[in-house]
Amino acid sequence: MARIAVVEDEAPLRTDLVEYLSACGHDVVGCADGKELDQSLDERIIDIIILDINLPGEGGFSIAGRLRSHSDVGIIMLTARGLNVDRVVGLEVGADVYMVKPVELRELEAQVRTLSRRMRVGTPAGGIAGNSDPSDVVMTASTAVPTEWIYDQLSWTLISPEGKAVKLTGNERVLMSLLVTRPGEPVSRDEIFKALGKRGWDPSDRSVDSMVRRLRAKGEEALGCPLPIESVHSIGYAFAAAVGLR
């Protein structure tokens, strides 16, 4: 049996998930948003969180990154967003499993059981309680270091989770500002062109693609790791990682 929190703002779906997983023998609580989840974590031990991305208030990516920074709680992202870049962001911010709606309930419960076995739910290390002392939380190699990129808007600097920084040019700053304010979401070439002061996307103009290529190379040289800027086919680009602004 796993102790589960279902975080889903659509009440009918939340009820269905809670009732089905409860019928399978799990201890399940439903939450409409991040605030209700935090309250549940204060009141009980949670082993696995089934988390929607598009929530009112704090979004699912942010919640996952926040929890993963200090906990090894299991996270299953259950969302209608099926773009590959969303999967990448979800997994990079700390999700263990990423499932796209509509999902077969038996498959979801199978993922819960598989994740429970992997986590050895029921052992003293399993689960997270919101009112527990941070020293009681078991840290893993993947959670002991920050997982979030930082974009410093004043200094035009992108900082990796390891603390290394790369300075951006004026046009790179315009591009990065568009991407990091909507992490995981594709930004169209047309929007990028207009932000750079052009009329709109011209298929014969490869200047943005060239800028991204140079920025990737510069970033990898300065940071020692690839920048999480993903090409989205027929659309544009997306920042495929959790990122904070300052």
Sequence and secondary structure as in RCSB ss.txt:
>XXXX:A:sequence
MARIAVVEDEAPLRTDLVEYLSACGHDVVGCADGKELDQSLDERIIDIIILDINLPGEGGFSIAGRLRSHSDVGI
IMLTARGLNVDRVVGLEVGADVYMVKPVELRELEAQVRTLSRRMRVGTPAGGIAGNSDPSDVVMTASTAVPTEWI
YDQLSWTLISPEGKAVKLTGNERVLMSLLVTRPGEPVSRDEIFKALGKRGWDPSDRSVDSMVRRLRAKGEEALGC
PLPIESVHSIGYAFAAAVGLR
>XXXX:A:secstr
  EEEEE S HHHHHHHHHHHHHTT EEEEESSHHHHHHHHHHSEESEEEE SS SSS HHHHHHHHHTT   EE
EEEES   HHHHHHHHHTT SEEEESS  HHHHHHHHHHHHHHHTTTSTTS EETTS GGGS   TTTSS   EE
EETTTTEEE TTS EEE  HHHHHHHHHHHTSTTS EEHHHHHHHTT SS  TT  HHHHHHHHHHHHHHHHHSS
   EEEETTTEEEE S EEE 
